[in-house]
């Protein structure tokens, strides 16, 4: 069995095909999926899916790429996270690739999420792009990670260097690989995946984006996370079963609220 640790099946293009998407998950033995929130106005539809389907979980947070959207407060995130199916805070983080100019608001928003994570005890889902130095610095300053008595989380859809991965792992974080790792051009990322122990790895689709080979360029969906697992098994030279079991255990070890 596999778990898609990060998807956006509440997005209209996927939500409109829900019966098909759930059937593909079952066919590919993808037993659970975490539907990740990107802003507060759309959070109700994320939660609705988690309430409707026992094997779908939700997170609450505001994505760093969403500039013109209501800014969350710590109290608001804490309140919205107070639900048995909300198992994580995010996605949050920093993105200096998509947005330019004074991004202090992005860093403040990131701090807000880390504080909410510490208050709720629910792990962080972190997006970082072209901003790894500030991301790690703010994580340290705000006491993210188990080494500072905080809560760990996951560096999702990871595309940074091994050094960044190891800095996060040192803080108790997991590293999640998406379909990007299966792309022919992703040699550096493949080297990172090879170097990291399976004990720290999660798998995800980030659907509807970034479909893994052999579906590259098509609309992605949670069922395809099996292809990320297959690729990692080949890359690391370990049995597929081991990747499946380990990433599943890792998911439940990190997202403890998903056990109940
Ligand atoms: Ni995402």
Boltz pocket constraint, residues with backbone or C-beta under 6 A from the ligand:
constraints:
  - pocket:
      binder: B
      contacts: [[A, 6], [A, 8], [A, 36], [A, 91], [A, 206]]
      max_distance: 6.0
